[in-house]
Amino acid sequence: MNIILLGPPGAGKGTQARRLVDERGMIQLSTGDMLRAARTSGTEMGKIVADVMDRGDLVTDEIVIGLIAEQLKGDNGGGFIFDGFPRTLAQADALDSLMAKVGKTLDCVVEMQVDDDELVSRITARSTCGNCGEGYNDLSKPIPADEKCTNCGSSDFKRRADDNEESLKTRLLAYYKQTSPLIGYYYAKGDLRSVNGLGEIDDVAASISGVLEI
């Protein structure tokens, strides 16, 4: 099964993607992770990515699609999770074309619905392990009392510089202008399923599993 997790920044897409990886053996295709991995890979595509990023330029849709195409070459029985891509209608069309070209289908688009005010509270309270990327939140999943990551034991915790109310409002505006049209796009195609993204992590995971079984 190949799916897209769709929702505003801080909706919990990355957290739920990791759950699906662990529970269903799926492969998470995160744009940021792919770009970072490509930059240090030494491949021809990696050299292109490194050159663009070193110049401070934005990575083009063509490059991202190229990276995704490389990932889709493998035969993964669990399927793929697109996390953070597509972000625009043009990217959605490009992904549709790529999937058809490699003989794969998009089975479901899961929209994680959240309230903006709650989203601000959630994001300004979050942090991650600098070693393994495990996510924490002062409200729902605080850093352990011994200040050691429950996943890897590291004590290196980080907060994103843009995880503040002002930056979040800017990112939300970009989401509503560029990405939210995808909700109607995938609804019209019959692929959209919506879940409440504001519950406990386990409850949201159960809701996602439920819509994937439909």
NUNUNU-559896 format. One record per residue: residue number from 1; residue in one letter; x, y, z of N, C-alpha, C in turn. Coordinates in Angstrom, 2 decimals, padded with zeros to 5 digits. Atoms other than C-alpha are relative to their C-alpha. Layout:
[NUM,"a",[X,Y,Z],[X,Y,Z],[X,Y,Z]];
...
//
This chain:
[1,"m",[000.84,-001.20,000.00],[000.00,000.00,000.00],[000.87,001.24,000.00]];
[2,"n",[-000.74,-001.26,000.11],[001.32,003.44,-001.00],[-000.92,001.14,000.39]];
[3,"i",[000.87,-001.04,-000.52],[-000.02,006.46,000.85],[000.73,001.34,000.11]];
[4,"i",[-000.51,-001.35,-000.30],[000.42,010.21,001.36],[-000.58,000.40,001.35]];
[5,"l",[000.48,-000.63,-001.23],[000.21,011.78,004.81],[-000.05,001.50,-000.25]];
[6,"l",[000.23,-001.40,000.36],[-001.25,015.25,004.32],[-000.47,000.77,001.24]];
[7,"g",[000.41,-000.81,-001.14],[-001.53,017.98,006.93],[000.98,001.13,000.21]];
[8,"p",[-000.86,-001.16,-000.23],[-000.07,021.28,008.15],[001.24,-000.36,000.80]];
[9,"p",[-001.20,000.27,-000.79],[003.36,021.54,009.78],[-000.36,-000.20,001.47]];
[10,"g",[000.29,000.28,-001.40],[003.28,020.01,013.24],[-001.20,-000.90,000.22]];
[11,"a",[001.18,000.85,-000.16],[000.26,017.80,012.55],[000.34,-001.39,000.51]];
[12,"g",[-000.41,001.32,-000.48],[002.28,014.72,013.48],[000.25,-001.00,-001.10]];
[13,"k",[-000.19,000.91,001.13],[002.92,013.29,010.02],[001.23,-000.88,000.19]];
[14,"g",[-001.23,000.77,-000.18],[006.48,012.24,010.82],[-000.15,-001.07,001.06]];
[15,"t",[000.22,000.96,-001.08],[005.46,010.56,014.07],[-000.83,-001.18,-000.47]];
[16,"q",[000.86,001.08,000.48],[002.69,008.58,012.40],[000.67,-000.80,-001.11]];
[17,"a",[-000.73,000.74,001.04],[004.91,007.69,009.46],[000.92,-001.02,000.64]];
[18,"r",[-000.90,000.94,-000.66],[007.42,006.12,011.84],[-000.77,-001.18,000.61]];
[19,"r",[000.83,001.09,-000.52],[004.60,004.12,013.45],[-000.33,-000.99,-001.11]];
[20,"l",[000.35,000.86,001.12],[003.57,002.79,010.05],[001.22,-000.80,-000.49]];
[21,"v",[-001.23,000.70,000.36],[007.19,001.90,009.27],[000.21,-001.19,000.94]];
[22,"d",[-000.23,001.05,-000.99],[007.46,-000.10,012.50],[-001.06,-001.09,-000.07]];
[23,"e",[001.10,000.94,-000.11],[004.05,-001.73,012.35],[-000.33,-000.71,-001.31]];
[24,"r",[000.40,000.58,001.28],[003.58,-002.36,008.63],[001.17,-000.25,-000.95]];
[25,"g",[-001.16,000.23,000.87],[007.11,-002.48,007.23],[000.03,000.91,-001.21]];
[26,"m",[000.02,-000.95,001.11],[006.46,000.54,005.01],[001.30,000.80,-000.02]];
[27,"i",[-001.18,-000.85,000.13],[009.21,002.86,003.76],[-000.45,001.45,-000.02]];
[28,"q",[000.34,-001.42,-000.09],[008.98,006.53,004.74],[000.86,000.80,-000.97]];
[29,"l",[-000.70,-000.86,000.94],[009.90,008.90,001.92],[-000.20,001.45,000.43]];
[30,"s",[000.02,-001.38,-000.48],[010.57,012.20,003.68],[000.92,000.83,-000.88]];
[31,"t",[-000.80,-000.83,000.90],[011.76,014.94,001.34],[001.29,000.45,000.66]];
[32,"g",[-001.19,-000.49,-000.70],[014.14,016.37,003.93],[001.03,-001.09,000.19]];
[33,"d",[-000.93,001.12,-000.22],[015.63,012.98,004.78],[000.67,-000.43,-001.30]];
[34,"m",[-000.56,000.42,001.29],[016.09,012.09,001.11],[001.06,000.99,-000.49]];
[35,"l",[-000.95,-001.01,000.44],[017.84,015.38,000.37],[001.30,-000.08,000.80]];
[36,"r",[-001.20,000.11,-000.84],[020.20,015.01,003.33],[000.81,-001.24,-000.36]];
[37,"a",[-000.70,001.24,000.34],[021.01,011.42,002.39],[000.66,000.12,-001.38]];
[38,"a",[-000.55,-000.14,001.35],[021.52,012.30,-001.29],[001.24,000.87,000.00]];
[39,"r",[-001.12,-000.95,-000.02],[023.84,015.16,-000.44],[001.32,-000.66,000.35]];
[40,"t",[-001.23,000.66,-000.44],[026.36,012.82,001.16],[000.20,-001.36,-000.66]];
[41,"s",[-000.05,001.34,000.58],[025.77,009.78,-001.08],[001.12,-000.20,-001.01]];
[42,"g",[-001.04,000.12,001.02],[028.36,010.55,-003.75],[-000.52,-000.41,-001.36]];
[43,"t",[000.58,000.36,001.30],[025.93,009.55,-006.54],[-000.11,001.24,-000.87]];
[44,"e",[000.15,-001.14,000.91],[025.37,011.71,-009.60],[-001.13,000.92,000.47]];
[45,"m",[001.11,-000.80,-000.50],[022.01,012.83,-008.23],[000.40,000.71,001.28]];
[46,"g",[-000.45,-000.60,-001.25],[023.63,013.44,-004.86],[000.89,001.21,-000.24]];
[47,"k",[-000.88,-001.12,000.32],[026.25,015.70,-006.43],[-000.81,001.22,-000.46]];
[48,"i",[000.87,-001.09,000.45],[023.49,017.73,-008.09],[-000.67,000.66,001.19]];
[49,"v",[000.65,-000.52,-001.20],[021.65,018.07,-004.77],[000.97,000.83,000.83]];
[50,"a",[-001.01,-000.70,-000.81],[024.83,019.08,-002.93],[000.34,001.35,-000.61]];
[51,"d",[-000.35,-001.25,000.69],[025.65,021.71,-005.55],[-001.09,001.04,000.18]];
[52,"v",[001.13,-000.92,-000.15],[022.17,023.24,-005.38],[-000.09,000.53,001.44]];
[53,"m",[000.14,-000.40,-001.39],[022.06,023.27,-001.58],[001.18,000.86,000.46]];
[54,"d",[-001.17,-000.80,-000.37],[025.61,024.62,-001.25],[-000.09,001.42,-000.53]];
[55,"r",[000.20,-001.34,000.56],[024.62,027.56,-003.46],[-001.11,000.75,000.73]];
[56,"g",[001.11,-000.62,-000.71],[021.66,028.20,-001.18],[-001.26,000.11,-000.83]];
[57,"d",[001.17,-000.04,000.87],[019.18,027.63,-004.01],[-001.03,-001.03,000.46]];
[58,"l",[001.05,000.96,-000.30],[015.85,025.83,-003.69],[000.13,-001.21,-000.91]];
[59,"v",[-000.04,001.22,000.79],[015.83,022.23,-004.82],[-001.25,-000.07,-000.87]];
[60,"t",[001.12,-000.01,000.93],[013.62,021.90,-007.90],[-000.88,-001.24,000.17]];
[61,"d",[000.90,001.15,-000.03],[010.60,019.62,-008.21],[000.60,-001.17,-000.77]];
[62,"e",[-000.59,001.05,000.82],[012.48,017.69,-010.90],[001.01,-000.82,000.80]];
[63,"i",[-001.00,000.70,-000.81],[015.28,016.85,-008.47],[-000.69,-000.89,001.03]];
[64,"v",[000.70,000.79,-001.02],[012.87,015.70,-005.75],[-000.67,-001.21,-000.64]];
[65,"i",[000.63,001.13,000.70],[010.94,013.56,-008.24],[001.06,-001.03,-000.38]];
[66,"g",[-001.08,000.91,000.34],[014.27,012.09,-009.36],[000.43,-000.84,001.20]];
[67,"l",[-000.36,000.73,-001.21],[015.12,011.15,-005.78],[-001.07,-001.03,000.36]];
[68,"i",[001.09,000.93,-000.29],[011.70,009.58,-005.29],[000.04,-001.17,-000.97]];
[69,"a",[-000.07,001.06,001.01],[012.09,007.65,-008.54],[001.06,-001.03,000.36]];
[70,"e",[-001.05,000.92,-000.42],[015.32,006.14,-007.22],[-000.50,-000.91,001.12]];
[71,"q",[000.51,000.78,-001.12],[013.55,005.03,-004.04],[-001.05,-001.02,-000.45]];
[72,"l",[001.09,000.87,000.45],[010.62,003.51,-005.95],[000.48,-001.19,-000.82]];
[73,"k",[-000.53,001.10,000.82],[012.91,001.22,-007.95],[-000.06,-001.32,000.76]];
[74,"g",[000.02,001.23,-000.78],[013.01,-001.27,-005.09],[-001.41,-000.55,000.14]];
[75,"d",[001.30,000.65,-000.18],[010.20,-003.77,-004.60],[-000.23,-000.15,001.50]];
[76,"n",[000.25,000.03,-001.43],[008.92,-003.07,-001.10],[-001.41,-000.48,000.25]];
[77,"g",[001.32,000.59,-000.21],[006.07,-005.30,000.00],[-000.90,000.81,000.91]];
[78,"g",[000.80,-000.78,-000.92],[004.97,-002.92,002.75],[-000.56,001.27,-000.59]];
[79,"g",[000.45,-001.22,000.64],[004.57,000.06,000.44],[000.78,001.22,000.47]];
[80,"f",[-000.72,-001.24,-000.25],[005.68,003.68,000.63],[-000.91,001.05,000.64]];
[81,"i",[000.70,-001.12,-000.62],[004.67,006.68,002.75],[000.64,001.28,-000.50]];
[82,"f",[-000.51,-001.30,000.44],[005.07,010.10,001.14],[-000.29,001.02,001.09]];
[83,"d",[000.10,-000.91,-001.14],[005.74,012.51,004.00],[000.66,001.33,-000.37]];
[84,"g",[-000.55,-001.30,000.39],[006.13,016.19,003.07],[000.04,000.21,-001.50]];
[85,"f",[000.08,-000.11,001.46],[005.56,015.58,-000.64],[-001.19,-000.83,-000.45]];
[86,"p",[-000.12,-001.29,000.67],[003.66,016.59,-002.66],[-000.48,001.16,000.88]];
[87,"r",[000.41,-001.22,-000.69],[003.23,020.17,-001.42],[-000.85,000.91,-000.88]];
[88,"t",[000.73,-000.84,000.94],[001.67,021.69,-004.55],[-000.75,-000.87,-001.00]];
[89,"l",[000.73,000.74,001.04],[-000.74,020.69,-007.31],[000.94,-000.48,-001.10]];
[90,"a",[-000.95,000.40,001.04],[002.14,020.63,-009.79],[000.79,-001.23,000.45]];
[91,"q",[-000.72,001.16,-000.52],[004.03,018.21,-007.55],[-000.90,-001.23,000.03]];
[92,"a",[000.94,001.12,-000.01],[000.91,016.05,-007.20],[-000.14,-000.60,-001.39]];
[93,"d",[000.08,000.50,001.38],[000.61,015.80,-010.99],[001.28,-000.75,-000.38]];
[94,"a",[-001.29,000.64,000.31],[004.32,014.96,-011.25],[000.10,-001.36,000.68]];
[95,"l",[-000.03,001.27,-000.72],[003.96,012.24,-008.62],[-000.93,-001.02,-000.67]];
[96,"d",[000.92,000.90,000.71],[000.94,010.77,-010.43],[000.67,-000.58,-001.24]];
[97,"s",[-000.66,000.45,001.23],[002.95,010.60,-013.64],[001.11,-000.99,000.32]];
[98,"l",[-001.09,000.89,-000.39],[005.91,009.00,-011.89],[-000.54,-001.37,000.43]];
[99,"m",[000.56,001.26,-000.47],[003.77,006.37,-010.17],[-000.49,-000.85,-001.17]];
[100,"a",[000.47,000.73,001.17],[002.16,005.44,-013.48],[001.18,-000.55,-000.80]];
[101,"k",[-001.17,000.40,000.77],[005.57,005.27,-015.15],[000.68,-001.23,000.58]];
[102,"v",[-000.68,001.13,-000.64],[006.98,002.82,-012.59],[-000.97,-001.13,000.35]];
[103,"g",[000.97,001.07,-000.19],[003.79,000.76,-012.47],[-000.50,-000.16,001.42]];
[104,"k",[000.51,000.04,-001.37],[002.72,001.67,-008.92],[-001.22,000.89,000.11]];
[105,"t",[001.21,-000.78,-000.20],[-000.51,003.12,-007.59],[000.03,000.68,001.36]];
[106,"l",[000.20,-000.68,-001.27],[-001.39,005.59,-004.86],[-001.32,-000.48,000.56]];
[107,"d",[001.19,000.66,-000.54],[-003.85,003.82,-002.59],[-000.85,000.90,000.88]];
[108,"c",[000.76,-000.79,-000.97],[-004.81,006.45,-000.03],[000.75,001.27,000.36]];
[109,"v",[-000.56,-001.26,-000.51],[-004.24,010.06,001.03],[-000.67,000.27,001.33]];
[110,"v",[000.54,-000.18,-001.34],[-004.67,010.53,004.77],[000.21,001.45,000.42]];
[111,"e",[-000.07,-001.38,-000.47],[-005.49,014.10,005.79],[-000.10,000.01,001.52]];
[112,"m",[000.01,-000.12,-001.46],[-004.58,014.78,009.43],[-000.52,001.39,000.35]];
[113,"q",[000.65,-001.26,-000.29],[-007.01,017.48,010.53],[000.38,000.50,001.40]];
[114,"v",[-000.39,-000.57,-001.29],[-005.90,019.83,013.30],[-000.57,001.41,000.12]];
[115,"d",[000.42,-001.37,-000.29],[-007.00,023.08,014.94],[001.24,000.88,000.11]];
[116,"d",[-001.19,-000.85,000.04],[-004.61,026.00,014.38],[000.51,000.38,001.38]];
[117,"d",[-000.43,-000.41,-001.34],[-004.57,027.16,018.01],[000.68,-001.16,000.73]];
[118,"e",[-000.60,001.17,-000.62],[-003.86,023.65,019.25],[001.35,-000.32,-000.63]];
[119,"l",[-001.24,000.26,000.73],[-001.20,023.30,016.58],[001.13,000.90,000.52]];
[120,"v",[-001.01,-000.92,-000.53],[000.62,026.38,017.89],[000.51,-000.51,001.35]];
[121,"s",[-000.40,000.51,-001.31],[000.61,024.94,021.42],[000.88,-001.24,-000.14]];
[122,"r",[-000.74,001.24,000.17],[001.86,021.60,020.19],[001.41,000.25,-000.54]];
[123,"i",[-001.29,-000.20,000.64],[004.67,022.89,017.99],[000.98,000.75,000.88]];
[124,"t",[-000.92,-000.76,-000.84],[006.10,025.41,020.43],[000.48,-000.81,001.19]];
[125,"a",[-000.41,000.85,-001.12],[006.41,022.56,022.96],[000.83,-001.20,-000.44]];
[126,"r",[-000.63,001.23,000.45],[008.15,020.00,020.77],[001.52,000.11,-000.09]];
[127,"s",[-001.44,000.11,000.14],[011.75,018.85,020.63],[000.31,-001.38,-000.58]];
[128,"t",[-000.38,001.28,000.56],[013.67,015.99,019.05],[001.36,-000.41,000.53]];
[129,"c",[-001.33,000.51,-000.35],[016.62,013.77,019.87],[000.93,000.35,-001.15]];
[130,"g",[-000.95,-000.39,001.04],[019.59,015.19,017.99],[000.75,-001.16,-000.60]];
[131,"n",[-000.73,001.17,000.49],[021.00,011.69,017.55],[-000.83,-000.87,-000.93]];
[132,"c",[000.81,000.94,000.78],[018.12,009.55,016.27],[-001.27,000.62,-000.58]];
[133,"g",[001.19,-000.66,000.54],[015.30,012.04,015.57],[-001.29,-000.31,000.72]];
[134,"e",[001.21,000.30,-000.77],[012.85,010.65,018.15],[-000.65,001.29,000.48]];
[135,"g",[000.69,-001.23,-000.34],[010.18,013.26,018.83],[-000.52,000.01,001.43]];
[136,"y",[000.51,-000.19,-001.35],[009.17,014.65,022.21],[-000.84,001.26,000.03]];
[137,"n",[000.85,-001.17,-000.13],[006.61,017.19,023.39],[-000.26,000.25,001.48]];
[138,"d",[000.17,-000.34,-001.42],[006.36,019.03,026.71],[-001.39,-000.33,000.50]];
[139,"l",[001.39,000.21,-000.41],[002.58,018.47,026.72],[-000.40,-001.47,-000.01]];
[140,"s",[000.49,001.37,000.17],[002.09,014.90,025.47],[001.06,-001.07,000.18]];
[141,"k",[-001.07,000.99,-000.11],[005.48,013.18,025.51],[001.28,000.71,000.43]];
[142,"p",[-001.16,-000.78,-000.46],[008.00,015.05,027.68],[001.30,-000.80,-000.03]];
[143,"i",[-001.31,000.63,-000.10],[011.71,014.35,027.70],[000.09,-000.73,001.34]];
[144,"p",[-000.06,000.76,-001.25],[012.34,011.62,030.32],[000.74,000.74,001.10]];
[145,"a",[-000.60,-000.67,-001.15],[013.35,012.70,033.81],[001.51,-000.16,000.03]];
[146,"d",[-001.45,000.21,000.00],[016.80,011.18,033.32],[000.69,000.67,-001.19]];
[147,"e",[-000.50,-000.74,001.16],[017.16,013.31,030.15],[000.76,-000.89,-000.97]];
[148,"k",[-000.57,000.93,000.98],[017.99,010.28,028.03],[-001.10,-000.44,-000.96]];
[149,"c",[000.96,000.40,001.02],[016.24,009.45,024.76],[-000.44,-001.44,000.23]];
[150,"t",[000.51,001.35,-000.21],[013.99,006.41,025.15],[000.34,-000.94,-001.16]];
[151,"n",[-000.31,000.82,001.16],[015.01,005.22,021.69],[001.47,-000.37,-000.10]];
[152,"c",[-001.44,000.27,000.20],[018.81,005.58,021.66],[000.86,000.31,001.22]];
[153,"g",[-000.77,-000.29,-001.20],[019.86,006.81,025.10],[000.79,001.29,-000.04]];
[154,"s",[-000.75,-001.25,000.12],[021.32,010.09,023.84],[-000.60,001.08,000.90]];
[155,"s",[000.47,-001.15,-000.79],[021.08,013.27,025.93],[000.02,001.28,-000.83]];
[156,"d",[-000.09,-001.15,000.91],[021.29,015.56,022.89],[-001.39,000.33,-000.55]];
[157,"f",[001.34,-000.38,000.45],[017.87,017.19,022.55],[000.04,001.38,-000.64]];
[158,"k",[-000.02,-001.25,000.74],[017.12,019.99,020.11],[-001.42,000.51,-000.22]];
[159,"r",[001.25,-000.63,000.43],[014.33,022.45,019.36],[000.28,000.77,-001.28]];
[160,"r",[-000.18,-000.73,001.25],[013.88,023.85,015.87],[-000.10,001.49,000.25]];
[161,"a",[-000.02,-001.45,-000.18],[014.68,027.54,015.63],[-001.31,000.64,-000.43]];
[162,"d",[001.24,-000.58,000.50],[011.42,028.12,013.74],[-001.24,-000.57,000.69]];
[163,"d",[001.14,000.50,-000.76],[009.25,026.30,016.28],[-000.45,001.06,001.01]];
[164,"n",[000.55,-001.07,-000.83],[007.79,029.54,017.59],[-001.27,000.51,-000.68]];
[165,"e",[001.32,-000.38,000.50],[004.39,031.17,017.16],[000.06,000.82,-001.29]];
[166,"e",[-000.08,-000.86,001.17],[005.46,033.81,014.63],[000.40,-000.79,-001.24]];
[167,"s",[-000.45,000.79,001.14],[007.33,031.38,012.38],[-001.07,-000.99,-000.44]];
[168,"l",[001.02,000.98,000.33],[004.54,028.83,012.60],[-001.12,000.63,-000.81]];
[169,"k",[001.07,-000.66,000.75],[001.94,031.33,011.39],[000.42,000.22,-001.45]];
[170,"t",[-000.51,-000.16,001.37],[004.15,032.02,008.36],[-000.06,-001.33,-000.74]];
[171,"r",[000.01,001.32,000.63],[004.48,028.29,007.67],[-001.43,-000.48,-000.27]];
[172,"l",[001.39,000.37,000.21],[000.74,027.77,008.11],[-000.60,000.74,-001.20]];
[173,"l",[000.49,-000.76,001.14],[000.00,030.54,005.63],[000.48,-000.62,-001.31]];
[174,"a",[-000.54,000.65,001.20],[002.29,028.85,003.10],[-000.74,-001.32,-000.26]];
[175,"y",[000.72,001.27,000.17],[000.52,025.54,003.74],[-001.39,000.24,-000.60]];
[176,"y",[001.35,-000.24,000.49],[-002.96,027.00,003.20],[-000.01,000.52,-001.44]];
[177,"k",[-000.06,-000.53,001.36],[-001.88,028.81,000.03],[000.45,-001.06,-001.01]];
[178,"q",[-000.62,000.91,000.96],[000.17,026.02,-001.57],[-000.47,-001.44,000.10]];
[179,"t",[000.22,001.43,-000.18],[-000.72,022.67,-000.06],[-001.45,-000.38,000.24]];
[180,"s",[001.37,000.37,-000.32],[-004.31,022.75,001.19],[-000.87,-000.27,-001.25]];
[181,"p",[000.77,000.37,001.19],[-005.66,022.71,-002.43],[000.08,-001.49,-000.34]];
[182,"l",[-000.12,001.43,000.26],[-004.45,019.10,-002.50],[-001.15,-000.78,000.64]];
[183,"i",[001.12,000.68,-000.65],[-007.32,018.21,-000.16],[-001.14,-000.19,-001.00]];
[184,"g",[001.04,000.10,001.02],[-009.85,019.00,-002.88],[000.42,-000.86,-001.18]];
[185,"y",[-000.55,000.77,001.13],[-007.61,017.47,-005.55],[-000.18,-001.50,000.25]];
[186,"y",[000.07,001.44,-000.27],[-007.43,014.07,-003.85],[-001.42,-000.44,000.37]];
[187,"y",[001.41,000.33,-000.24],[-011.07,014.22,-002.71],[-000.71,-000.28,-001.32]];
[188,"a",[000.62,000.18,001.31],[-012.12,014.60,-006.33],[000.43,-001.32,-000.66]];
[189,"k",[-000.49,001.26,000.57],[-009.99,011.58,-007.24],[-000.47,-001.21,000.79]];
[190,"g",[000.51,001.09,-000.82],[-011.64,009.53,-004.48],[001.03,-000.64,000.90]];
[191,"d",[-001.10,000.58,-000.79],[-008.37,008.98,-002.60],[000.06,000.50,001.43]];
[192,"l",[-000.18,-000.68,-001.29],[-008.88,011.23,000.44],[-000.74,-000.69,001.14]];
[193,"r",[000.59,000.45,-001.25],[-009.51,009.93,003.96],[000.46,000.97,001.07]];
[194,"s",[-000.34,-000.99,-001.01],[-009.57,012.30,006.95],[-000.07,-000.60,001.40]];
[195,"v",[000.00,000.44,-001.40],[-008.68,011.65,010.59],[000.25,001.21,000.89]];
[196,"n",[-000.28,-001.04,-000.99],[-008.56,013.79,013.72],[001.46,-000.14,000.44]];
[197,"g",[-001.40,000.08,-000.32],[-004.89,014.59,014.19],[000.36,000.53,001.37]];
[198,"l",[-000.28,-000.65,-001.28],[-005.25,016.14,017.65],[-000.08,-000.94,001.20]];
[199,"g",[000.10,000.92,-001.11],[-005.74,013.01,019.74],[001.37,-000.46,000.48]];
[200,"e",[-001.24,000.62,-000.44],[-003.15,010.98,021.60],[000.62,-000.75,-001.17]];
[201,"i",[-000.71,000.64,001.11],[-000.50,009.42,019.37],[-000.61,-001.36,-000.34]];
[202,"d",[000.56,001.33,000.24],[-001.97,005.92,019.82],[-001.38,000.09,-000.64]];
[203,"d",[001.35,-000.16,000.56],[-005.50,007.16,019.05],[000.05,000.41,-001.47]];
[204,"v",[-000.14,-000.43,001.39],[-004.39,008.91,015.87],[000.48,-001.17,-000.85]];
[205,"a",[-000.51,001.17,000.72],[-002.45,005.80,014.83],[-001.13,-001.00,-000.28]];
[206,"a",[001.12,000.92,000.18],[-005.59,003.69,015.36],[-000.95,000.51,-001.07]];
[207,"s",[000.88,-000.59,001.01],[-007.65,006.11,013.25],[000.58,-000.18,-001.40]];
[208,"i",[-000.64,000.18,001.30],[-005.11,005.95,010.43],[-000.08,-001.44,-000.44]];
[209,"s",[000.10,001.41,000.35],[-005.04,002.17,010.56],[-001.42,-000.35,-000.46]];
[210,"g",[001.39,000.25,000.37],[-008.82,002.20,010.38],[-000.31,000.42,-001.42]];
[211,"v",[000.32,-000.45,001.36],[-009.00,004.26,007.20],[000.82,-000.75,-001.04]];
[212,"l",[-000.79,000.77,000.96],[-006.23,002.22,005.59],[-000.61,-001.38,-000.27]];
[213,"e",[000.63,001.31,000.18],[-008.34,-000.92,006.03],[-001.27,000.09,-000.82]];
[214,"i",[001.25,-000.17,000.76],[-011.32,000.56,004.19],[000.18,-000.46,-001.44]];
//
